[in-house]
Amino acid sequence: MQANEIYKSLEEKNISARMLASALGVTNQSVSEVIRNGRGSKRIAEAIAKVIQKDLVEVFPHYKKTDCRDKKIAELKEMLGVG
């Protein structure tokens, strides 16, 4: 999703980025940075997705790559009998 779409979705839930920041105990800038750039704290990204009731990868598609990588690593560990 684009930043303006995320802000609009939050607005539809009557939640502001400032409110979300307060609830998470982080700065407004941290929340805005994640919304605008899609990078930064995964915890904040997950909270944003949860509030707007969408999957993390739908809101922040780059996390799909991380999830795929983590899945492949888990499969390798199982295959190799480690971890």
VMD Tcl script that builds the backbone (N, CA, C; Angstrom):
set m [mol new atoms 249]
animate dup $m
set s [atomselect $m all]
$s set {name element resname resid chain x y z} {
  {N N MET 1 A 0.842 -1.183 0.000}
  {CA C MET 1 A 0.000 0.000 0.000}
  {C C MET 1 A 0.884 1.242 0.000}
  {N N GLN 2 A 0.366 2.288 -0.580}
  {CA C GLN 2 A 1.056 3.571 -0.561}
  {C C GLN 2 A 0.769 4.271 0.774}
  {N N ALA 3 A 1.637 5.200 1.146}
  {CA C ALA 3 A 1.493 5.904 2.417}
  {C C ALA 3 A 0.127 6.563 2.552}
  {N N ASN 4 A -0.342 7.215 1.479}
  {CA C ASN 4 A -1.635 7.897 1.567}
  {C C ASN 4 A -2.775 6.900 1.799}
  {N N GLU 5 A -2.646 5.687 1.260}
  {CA C GLU 5 A -3.667 4.657 1.474}
  {C C GLU 5 A -3.655 4.168 2.922}
  {N N ILE 6 A -2.469 4.055 3.486}
  {CA C ILE 6 A -2.346 3.631 4.885}
  {C C ILE 6 A -2.940 4.693 5.800}
  {N N TYR 7 A -2.581 5.964 5.560}
  {CA C TYR 7 A -3.143 7.048 6.373}
  {C C TYR 7 A -4.665 7.084 6.253}
  {N N LYS 8 A -5.183 6.883 5.053}
  {CA C LYS 8 A -6.634 6.886 4.840}
  {C C LYS 8 A -7.292 5.729 5.592}
  {N N SER 9 A -6.681 4.556 5.544}
  {CA C SER 9 A -7.218 3.393 6.260}
  {C C SER 9 A -7.220 3.626 7.765}
  {N N LEU 10 A -6.160 4.239 8.272}
  {CA C LEU 10 A -6.118 4.575 9.700}
  {C C LEU 10 A -7.223 5.573 10.042}
  {N N GLU 11 A -7.376 6.574 9.191}
  {CA C GLU 11 A -8.398 7.602 9.395}
  {C C GLU 11 A -9.795 6.985 9.428}
  {N N GLU 12 A -10.041 6.006 8.563}
  {CA C GLU 12 A -11.343 5.331 8.537}
  {C C GLU 12 A -11.630 4.593 9.841}
  {N N LYS 13 A -10.573 4.211 10.556}
  {CA C LYS 13 A -10.708 3.541 11.855}
  {C C LYS 13 A -10.671 4.550 13.002}
  {N N ASN 14 A -10.636 5.841 12.652}
  {CA C ASN 14 A -10.531 6.923 13.635}
  {C C ASN 14 A -9.271 6.796 14.495}
  {N N ILE 15 A -8.196 6.381 13.861}
  {CA C ILE 15 A -6.902 6.241 14.524}
  {C C ILE 15 A -5.902 7.125 13.789}
  {N N SER 16 A -5.149 7.897 14.542}
  {CA C SER 16 A -4.101 8.713 13.927}
  {C C SER 16 A -2.749 8.047 14.168}
  {N N ALA 17 A -1.786 8.437 13.385}
  {CA C ALA 17 A -0.429 7.926 13.570}
  {C C ALA 17 A 0.080 8.310 14.958}
  {N N ARG 18 A -0.301 9.466 15.418}
  {CA C ARG 18 A 0.100 9.931 16.752}
  {C C ARG 18 A -0.477 9.035 17.843}
  {N N MET 19 A -1.749 8.647 17.689}
  {CA C MET 19 A -2.384 7.752 18.659}
  {C C MET 19 A -1.688 6.392 18.669}
  {N N LEU 20 A -1.381 5.898 17.494}
  {CA C LEU 20 A -0.703 4.611 17.370}
  {C C LEU 20 A 0.677 4.676 18.024}
  {N N ALA 21 A 1.381 5.767 17.795}
  {CA C ALA 21 A 2.703 5.952 18.402}
  {C C ALA 21 A 2.602 5.932 19.925}
  {N N SER 22 A 1.620 6.637 20.468}
  {CA C SER 22 A 1.435 6.663 21.921}
  {C C SER 22 A 1.139 5.269 22.462}
  {N N ALA 23 A 0.269 4.537 21.771}
  {CA C ALA 23 A -0.095 3.191 22.208}
  {C C ALA 23 A 1.111 2.248 22.191}
  {N N LEU 24 A 2.001 2.435 21.223}
  {CA C LEU 24 A 3.180 1.576 21.090}
  {C C LEU 24 A 4.367 2.056 21.919}
  {N N GLY 25 A 4.278 3.274 22.442}
  {CA C GLY 25 A 5.385 3.824 23.215}
  {C C GLY 25 A 6.572 4.210 22.357}
  {N N VAL 26 A 6.275 4.676 21.137}
  {CA C VAL 26 A 7.326 5.110 20.215}
  {C C VAL 26 A 7.037 6.544 19.780}
  {N N THR 27 A 7.956 7.130 19.052}
  {CA C THR 27 A 7.754 8.504 18.593}
  {C C THR 27 A 6.825 8.542 17.377}
  {N N ASN 28 A 6.214 9.701 17.187}
  {CA C ASN 28 A 5.381 9.912 15.998}
  {C C ASN 28 A 6.215 9.723 14.737}
  {N N GLN 29 A 7.456 10.180 14.799}
  {CA C GLN 29 A 8.345 10.076 13.652}
  {C C GLN 29 A 8.604 8.616 13.273}
  {N N SER 30 A 8.705 7.749 14.266}
  {CA C SER 30 A 8.940 6.326 13.990}
  {C C SER 30 A 7.781 5.722 13.222}
  {N N VAL 31 A 6.562 6.039 13.645}
  {CA C VAL 31 A 5.372 5.522 12.961}
  {C C VAL 31 A 5.290 6.107 11.557}
  {N N SER 32 A 5.497 7.405 11.442}
  {CA C SER 32 A 5.437 8.057 10.129}
  {C C SER 32 A 6.489 7.501 9.179}
  {N N GLU 33 A 7.671 7.223 9.697}
  {CA C GLU 33 A 8.756 6.665 8.878}
  {C C GLU 33 A 8.364 5.299 8.315}
  {N N VAL 34 A 7.767 4.467 9.141}
  {CA C VAL 34 A 7.334 3.145 8.668}
  {C C VAL 34 A 6.240 3.303 7.618}
  {N N ILE 35 A 5.290 4.199 7.865}
  {CA C ILE 35 A 4.195 4.407 6.908}
  {C C ILE 35 A 4.728 4.947 5.580}
  {N N ARG 36 A 5.582 5.958 5.637}
  {CA C ARG 36 A 6.074 6.597 4.412}
  {C C ARG 36 A 7.049 5.728 3.630}
  {N N ASN 37 A 7.957 5.053 4.345}
  {CA C ASN 37 A 9.030 4.322 3.669}
  {C C ASN 37 A 8.865 2.811 3.700}
  {N N GLY 38 A 7.935 2.333 4.518}
  {CA C GLY 38 A 7.735 0.895 4.611}
  {C C GLY 38 A 8.900 0.156 5.230}
  {N N ARG 39 A 9.809 0.874 5.812}
  {CA C ARG 39 A 10.996 0.274 6.429}
  {C C ARG 39 A 11.060 0.705 7.888}
  {N N GLY 40 A 11.883 -0.004 8.616}
  {CA C GLY 40 A 12.063 0.347 10.016}
  {C C GLY 40 A 11.577 -0.777 10.902}
  {N N SER 41 A 10.871 -0.431 11.926}
  {CA C SER 41 A 10.425 -1.388 12.922}
  {C C SER 41 A 9.338 -2.323 12.389}
  {N N LYS 42 A 9.634 -3.617 12.442}
  {CA C LYS 42 A 8.620 -4.596 12.032}
  {C C LYS 42 A 7.463 -4.585 13.028}
  {N N ARG 43 A 7.767 -4.328 14.297}
  {CA C ARG 43 A 6.720 -4.264 15.327}
  {C C ARG 43 A 5.716 -3.169 14.993}
  {N N ILE 44 A 6.196 -2.013 14.569}
  {CA C ILE 44 A 5.305 -0.916 14.188}
  {C C ILE 44 A 4.528 -1.293 12.937}
  {N N ALA 45 A 5.196 -1.884 11.967}
  {CA C ALA 45 A 4.528 -2.300 10.729}
  {C C ALA 45 A 3.418 -3.304 11.023}
  {N N GLU 46 A 3.698 -4.259 11.904}
  {CA C GLU 46 A 2.684 -5.255 12.272}
  {C C GLU 46 A 1.498 -4.600 12.971}
  {N N ALA 47 A 1.777 -3.618 13.826}
  {CA C ALA 47 A 0.700 -2.912 14.525}
  {C C ALA 47 A -0.174 -2.143 13.541}
  {N N ILE 48 A 0.443 -1.483 12.581}
  {CA C ILE 48 A -0.311 -0.739 11.563}
  {C C ILE 48 A -1.215 -1.693 10.793}
  {N N ALA 49 A -0.654 -2.807 10.353}
  {CA C ALA 49 A -1.439 -3.792 9.598}
  {C C ALA 49 A -2.599 -4.324 10.435}
  {N N LYS 50 A -2.335 -4.580 11.698}
  {CA C LYS 50 A -3.384 -5.103 12.585}
  {C C LYS 50 A -4.515 -4.095 12.756}
  {N N VAL 51 A -4.154 -2.839 12.967}
  {CA C VAL 51 A -5.159 -1.790 13.167}
  {C C VAL 51 A -6.037 -1.622 11.934}
  {N N ILE 52 A -5.442 -1.687 10.749}
  {CA C ILE 52 A -6.250 -1.509 9.529}
  {C C ILE 52 A -6.787 -2.844 8.997}
  {N N GLN 53 A -6.560 -3.892 9.787}
  {CA C GLN 53 A -7.116 -5.221 9.515}
  {C C GLN 53 A -6.721 -5.766 8.142}
  {N N LYS 54 A -5.417 -5.732 7.901}
  {CA C LYS 54 A -4.866 -6.282 6.664}
  {C C LYS 54 A -3.628 -7.100 7.017}
  {N N ASP 55 A -3.274 -8.019 6.134}
  {CA C ASP 55 A -2.055 -8.795 6.334}
  {C C ASP 55 A -0.841 -7.886 6.200}
  {N N LEU 56 A 0.198 -8.212 6.954}
  {CA C LEU 56 A 1.428 -7.421 6.925}
  {C C LEU 56 A 1.966 -7.269 5.507}
  {N N VAL 57 A 2.025 -8.357 4.750}
  {CA C VAL 57 A 2.598 -8.284 3.400}
  {C C VAL 57 A 1.704 -7.536 2.420}
  {N N GLU 58 A 0.425 -7.410 2.735}
  {CA C GLU 58 A -0.465 -6.611 1.885}
  {C C GLU 58 A -0.168 -5.123 2.066}
  {N N VAL 59 A 0.127 -4.739 3.300}
  {CA C VAL 59 A 0.419 -3.335 3.600}
  {C C VAL 59 A 1.870 -3.000 3.262}
  {N N PHE 60 A 2.772 -3.893 3.621}
  {CA C PHE 60 A 4.211 -3.696 3.405}
  {C C PHE 60 A 4.761 -4.908 2.648}
  {N N PRO 61 A 4.639 -4.914 1.319}
  {CA C PRO 61 A 4.992 -6.089 0.505}
  {C C PRO 61 A 6.425 -6.594 0.662}
  {N N HIS 62 A 7.354 -5.725 1.028}
  {CA C HIS 62 A 8.747 -6.181 1.136}
  {C C HIS 62 A 8.935 -7.218 2.235}
  {N N TYR 63 A 7.996 -7.305 3.190}
  {CA C TYR 63 A 8.112 -8.313 4.243}
  {C C TYR 63 A 7.880 -9.721 3.713}
  {N N LYS 64 A 7.280 -9.847 2.546}
  {CA C LYS 64 A 7.070 -11.168 1.952}
  {C C LYS 64 A 8.407 -11.851 1.698}
  {N N LYS 65 A 9.376 -11.084 1.245}
  {CA C LYS 65 A 10.708 -11.632 0.982}
  {C C LYS 65 A 11.311 -12.192 2.265}
  {N N THR 66 A 11.156 -11.470 3.363}
  {CA C THR 66 A 11.682 -11.910 4.653}
  {C C THR 66 A 10.993 -13.186 5.091}
  {N N ASP 67 A 9.660 -13.237 4.945}
  {CA C ASP 67 A 8.915 -14.422 5.342}
  {C C ASP 67 A 9.342 -15.632 4.528}
  {N N CYS 68 A 9.541 -15.460 3.227}
  {CA C CYS 68 A 9.989 -16.561 2.365}
  {C C CYS 68 A 11.371 -17.035 2.784}
  {N N ARG 69 A 12.236 -16.109 3.085}
  {CA C ARG 69 A 13.597 -16.450 3.504}
  {C C ARG 69 A 13.554 -17.231 4.811}
  {N N ASP 70 A 12.768 -16.753 5.781}
  {CA C ASP 70 A 12.660 -17.432 7.069}
  {C C ASP 70 A 12.109 -18.845 6.901}
  {N N LYS 71 A 11.140 -19.008 6.016}
  {CA C LYS 71 A 10.550 -20.321 5.765}
  {C C LYS 71 A 11.593 -21.265 5.168}
  {N N LYS 72 A 12.352 -20.770 4.214}
  {CA C LYS 72 A 13.385 -21.596 3.578}
  {C C LYS 72 A 14.465 -21.999 4.588}
  {N N ILE 73 A 14.837 -21.082 5.459}
  {CA C ILE 73 A 15.836 -21.395 6.488}
  {C C ILE 73 A 15.303 -22.479 7.418}
  {N N ALA 74 A 14.031 -22.369 7.825}
  {CA C ALA 74 A 13.424 -23.383 8.689}
  {C C ALA 74 A 13.408 -24.748 7.998}
  {N N GLU 75 A 13.082 -24.763 6.709}
  {CA C GLU 75 A 13.079 -26.015 5.944}
  {C C GLU 75 A 14.483 -26.617 5.874}
  {N N LEU 76 A 15.481 -25.771 5.655}
  {CA C LEU 76 A 16.865 -26.246 5.608}
  {C C LEU 76 A 17.299 -26.827 6.948}
  {N N LYS 77 A 16.948 -26.150 8.033}
  {CA C LYS 77 A 17.300 -26.644 9.365}
  {C C LYS 77 A 16.683 -28.012 9.608}
  {N N GLU 78 A 15.419 -28.162 9.212}
  {CA C GLU 78 A 14.746 -29.447 9.385}
  {C C GLU 78 A 15.427 -30.522 8.537}
  {N N MET 79 A 15.727 -30.185 7.305}
  {CA C MET 79 A 16.365 -31.123 6.390}
  {C C MET 79 A 17.733 -31.564 6.917}
  {N N LEU 80 A 18.467 -30.609 7.481}
  {CA C LEU 80 A 19.819 -30.881 7.953}
  {C C LEU 80 A 19.868 -31.379 9.393}
  {N N GLY 81 A 18.719 -31.342 10.075}
  {CA C GLY 81 A 18.659 -31.816 11.455}
  {C C GLY 81 A 19.393 -30.931 12.439}
  {N N VAL 82 A 19.352 -29.627 12.180}
  {CA C VAL 82 A 20.001 -28.670 13.088}
  {C C VAL 82 A 18.969 -27.715 13.659}
  {N N GLY 83 A 19.364 -27.099 14.783}
  {CA C GLY 83 A 18.530 -26.066 15.364}
  {C C GLY 83 A 17.294 -26.572 15.925}
}
mol reanalyze $m
mol bondsrecalc $m
mol representation Tube
mol addrep $m
